[in-house]
């Protein structure tokens, strides 16, 4: 049986040219995420891959404490499918080669992009979809998938890969939106790692979605209060 106290986190991050406007905030958000995860109980390792029209593996099953600062240096196109496919293939192969009791009980893939696919040459959308479905069918390891997308409907994009709507998050391609998305990711991953449920999952809240779009959560709270006041008057 896999080690339920061990989580592997695999990041696949877009570094195409269009990320230049939010590269600094993505770097800061990622670094804060890593620092936050160091305070969470349980073992954790990290895989980090970045892609444009080329693919680069930065960390490969590295202990959480060994993960350094993120560097993006945006350039090139968006080979999203290749980034997803190559990373999932590598991670799953390595897990399957581990002794059963040393495998992570939880493995989450975090896909982060700010645009649509335009440069992949090795993987198709159907192939990526099937890879995700194959992971979901694993009875021993709790695979989870997260899709963060800017300049698009991330829920629709995530659904096209078989990723649940509540695990997909649209973020505004601004400093505020990017940092908000990473805050939501931090909270979601923390709950996922700490959950003892056999089928623990990650989901974003309405406050997470507002934060990722740079919208204050005070607004919906005020709306709820107004609704309650109207009901009382009736």
N, C-alpha and C positions, 0 to 999 in steps of 0.2 A: 504493500500500500504506500502511496506517495506521502511525503512529509507535509502534513497539513499546517505546520508552523513555518513553512517556507513558501515565499511568493517570488516569482520571477516577473520583472517588469520590462517589456520590450518596447522601446520608443522608435518610431519611424517618422522622422521629421523632415519636412520640405525645406530645402535651402535654395530654391530656384530664385531667379532674379527679382520676382515680384515680392519676395519676402524682405527685401532691403528696408522697407519702411518700418517693419516691426521686428527686425532682427534683434535689436537691443532688448526690447521688452520680452521677446521670446526667450532670449538668453537669461534674463533676470528671473523670469517666471520659472524656467526649468531649474535654475540653480536653487531657487527658494523651495521648489518642490522636493528636490533631493535632500536639502537640509531638513525639511519637515519630516520626510520619511525616515530619517535617521533616528527620530524620537519614537517611532512606532515599534511596538514589541513584535518580535518574530524575525526570522532570517529573511534576507532579501538579496537578490542579485539583479543586475541591470544589463540589458543589451541596448545599445544606442546606434542606430543607423541614420544617416542623412542622405538625401538624394536631390539631384536636379535632373539633368539628362544623363548623369552618371550616378553610381552608387558607391557609398563608402561606409564600412562598418567601423565605428569608433570604439565601442566597448562590446565585448562578447562574453556574456555571463560573468561580469565583474562584480565583486562584492560591493554592496551599496556604499560602504565607507571609502572605497577607492575611486569613486566617480568624481571627476573634476568638472571644471566650468565648461559649459556648452559654448562651442564656436560654430557659427553658421557660414559666414562669408558668402552671401547669396550670389548666385550666378545661374545661367543656363535655363533650361526648360523644366517641365514637371513630369518626370517619369514615375508617377504615383503607383501604378500597377506593379512595376518592377520593384520599387521600394518595398511594397507590401509583400509581394510574392517571395522575394529573396529572403527577407527577414523571417517570415513565417516558416519557410522551408528550413532555414538554418537552425532556428530555435527549436522547432519540433524534432528535427533529426538529433540534435544534441540531447534533448530530454529523453528520447527513446533509447539513447545509448547509455544512459545512467542506470545504475542499479535501481530497482523499483522503489526501494525505501529511501533513496536519496533524491528522487525526483520532486520538483516543487508541486505541492498540492494545489497551488493556484498559479496561473500564468495569464497575465493581461498584456494584450497588444494595444498600444496607443498610437494611432495614426493621426498626424497633425499636418495640415496643408492649408494653403491660402488660395488654391485655384484648382482648375480641372486638369485631368490627365491630358497630356499632349506629346509625350516623348517616349513612352515605353516600347520596347522591342522584344522582350522575352515573355511577358505574361499578359494574358487577356483578362478582362473583367470576369468572364465565366470561370476561368481557372482560379482566380482569387476567391470568388464566391464559393467554389467547391472546397478550397483549402480551409476556409472558415467553417463550412459545414462539417468537414471531416474532424476538425478540432472539437466542435460542439458535441460530436458523437462519442468522444473519449469518456469512458466510464470511470476512470481513475483520477484524471486531472481536471480541475475546474478552469477551463479556458474562458477568458472574458475578452471582449473587444470594444474599444472606444474610438470614436471618430470625431475629431475636432476640425471643423472646416470654416474658413472665411471666404467671403465673396461668392457664396453659394448657399443653397438650402442643405445644411449638413445632415438633417434628418433624412431627406430624400436620398442624398448621396450615400449615407451610411446604409440605408435600407437596400440599395442596389448591390451592396456587398454582403447582405445578410446580417448586418449589425442592427441591433434593436434601436428603436427610436429614442428610448429613454437613456441610451448610452451614447447618443450622438449629440453634439453641441455646436451650434452656429456661433461664431464669435466675430465681433467687429474688428476689421483689420486696422486697429489703432492701438496705441500703447495701453489705453484703459481697457479695451476689449480683450487684448491678448493676455494681460495680467489677470483680468477677471476670469478668463477661461482656465488659466492655470491654477487659480485659487479653487475653482470648482473641481478641477481634476484632483487637486491635492485632497480635498475633503472626500471625494468619491472613492479614491484609491485607499485612503486611510480606513474608511468604513469597510471596504471590501477585504482589506488585509486583516482587519480585526474581527470580522464576522466568523462565527463558528459553524454557521449553517453549511451543510454539504453542498448546496447550490447557491452560494453567495454570489451576488451580482452587484454591478455598479450602475447607479442611475443619477442623473442630474436633476436638481430641483428647479422650481420656477425662479427662485432667487439666484441660483447659479446661472440660469439663462439670461436673466436681467443683467447680472454682473458682467457676463461675457459680451453683452451688447452695450455696455456702458450706461445702463439704466438703473437708477436707484431703486432699491427694494422698498423704499418708503412709499412710493406711488401706489403699488397694489395694496399695501396695508391701509393707506388712506381710503382707497376705493372700498375696501371691505368694511371699514368703519362707517362710511357713508351709507352703504347698503344696510348695515345693521341699524343705523339711526332711522332710516326710512321705515324699516320693518316695525320698529318700536312705535313710531308715530301712527302706523296703521292699526 
